[in-house]
Amino acid sequence: MAVCSLCFISCLSDLDNYDAPNGGIKGKILDAETNEPIPLPVQGSTGVIINMFEQNTDATQSVDFYAKLDGTYENSKLFNCDYKIIVNGPFVSPCEEFITVKGQTTLDLKATPYARITASAQASGKKITITYKVTPTNSSFNVSEVYGYWNFAPGVDNGSANQAGKQTVSGNEGTIVFDLENDKNYQDNLYKIQGNGNKIYVRVGAKTENAINYSTIIETTVQ
């Protein structure tokens, strides 16, 4: 047992001899034309993944992490070295950049979404009206469907876990109305909603060339 204990301690000591990550990266994924952050899906199964490939090292696996839904990204635990960054998202072409990480490093990436979506929302009682406009970034792009979502949590996108209600409409411009008083999901989650100050979160998505772009998430309050 003593020998086993010494071997175990020796193994732990060997593991502890590895240097900890000494760098990091953060930035925004910006619209190449407007220079504004591109709204993205929620981190998770529907999210946009940042892939970072070490250059000139023996690493065989990329470092992968999710971009945030507001178009920002961050990983504070990277090794200082050269990387190639690839980001596949609802963009006309993937983001690709080379960067040298030295300490905490900032890099903004540029991409072109398939569509830009503006939206506003107004609550009257328990009825929420969303006014939206979808603008494809290329006149040849086809907007096949437009979605309106509501949720009782701040994360909202097309994933079933990130919405409490969804409507599908046609037309690049128009309104979407959620009558929550007659919505079963609203009634079932009323205690959560009331515990969060009666806040409801809404968003518009548009499927363009089979990719979904989003508006920003809008916080509303129902009475």
N, C-alpha and C positions, 0 to 999 in steps of 0.2 A: 504493500500500500504506500509505503514511503517513497519507493521508486516511482510508482505511478503518479504520486503527487508532484514529485520533482519534474517529471516529464510534462505534466499538465502546466505547471508554472513556467517551464521553459518555453512551451508552445505559446502561451499568452505573452511572454516577454518578446518572442519573435514577432508576433502580430503587432505588438505595441511599437515596434521599431519602425513601422511604416510612417512616413510623414503624413500629416493631415492635409486636406486640401487647403491651399493658401491663397486662392483667388476666387473670383466670382464675376458674374455678368448680369447686367440688367439693361432694359431699354424698352422701346415701343415698336410696334409694327404699324408703320404709317402708310396711309394712302399716298401713292407716288404722285398724285396730282394735287390733292387738297392739303397734304401734309398733316392731316388729322389722324389720330389713332383709328384703326379699323375695328369696329365692334365684332367680337368673336363669341363662339359658343362657350358654355360653362366648362370649367376644367373637369375632366372626367372622360367617360366613354365617348362623348360627342365632341370633346375638346380638340384644340389645335396643339400639336406636339412640336416642341423645339428639339431638333436633333443636332448634337454637337459631336464632331468627329475629330479626335486628337490627330495632329499632323506630326510626322517625323518621330513617332514613338512606337512602342510595341503594343499599344492598345488595339484590341480587336472589336470592342463593343463601343457603340456611341453612348454618349450621355444624353438621356432623354428626359424632358420635363414639359409640363403644360404651360402654355401661354394663358394669361388671365382674360376674363371676358371683356375687360375694358381696353384690350389691345396692348397691354403691357406684359412684360415677362421678366423673370428674375430667378437666378440660381446663385446663391452665395457660397457654394461649396464646390469649387472647381479647382483643379490643379493649374498652376501657371504654365501655359504653353500655347502653341499655335493651334487653332481650331478652324475647321470648316463648318459653317452653320447652314442647315437646310431646314426650311419651314414649309410644309405643305398645308395649305388651308383653302378657304373659299376664294382663291386668288386665280387670276388668269394664268400666272406661271408661279412656280415656287420661289420663295426668297432663298438666295444663296449668297453667302458672304464669307470672307476669311477674316479672322481676328486674332490678335495676340492678347491673351488674358494675362495681365500682370497686376495683381492685387484686384481690388473691386473695379471692374471695367464697365463702361457704358457704351452701348452700340444700338442705334436705332436702325431698323430694317425698313425697306420700302417694298410695297407690293401694290397690285391693282385688283380691287375686288371686282366681281362680276357685275355687281349692282350697288348703288348707294341708296340708303333708305332713310328718309326723314319721317319722324312721327311725333305727334303731340297727343296728349290725353286729357280729358276733362271728366270729372266725376260729379254726378248729380244723384244724391242719395246713394243707392246701391247699383246705379247704372253707370258704366264707364264707356265713353265714346272715344275711339282712337281715330285720328285723322292722319293719313299716311300718303307718302309718294315714293315710288320706286323708280330710280333712274338707272337703266343699264349703262355700263361704261363703254359699250360698243353698240352701235345701231343695229348690228347683226345679231346681237344676243336676244334670246327669247326668254321672257319671264313667264313660266308655265303656271305657277301658283303663288299666291300671297297668303301668309298666315298671320293671324292675330293670336297672341297668347296672353294668359294671365296666370299669376302664381301668388301664393301667400308667402313665398320665400324670395329673396333678392336674386337668386339664380334663375334665369328664364331662357329656354331655347327649345329646339324641336324635339329633344329627348323626352320620353314619356315621364321620366323622373323629375324633370325640370319644368313642368307645367301642370296647372290644375284645370286649365281650360284652353281650348284651341278652336279657332274658326278658320276655315279655308275659303278664300274669296278669289275672284278674278278681277283683273283691272289693275293697271299700274298706279292708280290714284283713287282714293275713296275713303270710306269710313268703315269701321268695325265696331259693333256695339256688344258689350257684355252686360246682360241683365243678371246680376249676381243674386238678387233676391230669390230668383227661381232656379238657381244653380245648386245641384246637390253637393258638389264638391265644396262650394262655399259654405253651405250649411254644416257639412261634416267637419270642416276645419275652422268653424267660427271661433272656437276657443283660442286657437293659435293666432288668428287674425286679430281678435280683440286684445290678446296679450301683447301684440306688436303694434298697438296704437291704431288699429283698423287700416293698416297699410296694405295696399295691393300693388303688385309689380306687373307691368305690362310691357309688351315688346312686339315688334313686327318683323317677320322674316319673309324672304322672297327667294323662291327657287328659280335660279337663272342658269341655264346650261347645266342643269342637274346639280348645282352647288347652291347652298343656302347662305345668303348674307343676311345680316341683321341690322336693325336700328339699335340705338342705345336703349338701355332699360329705363323705363319711366316709373317713378314711384308716385302713387296716388293714394288718397285717403277717402274711404267710403264712410257714410254715416249710418 
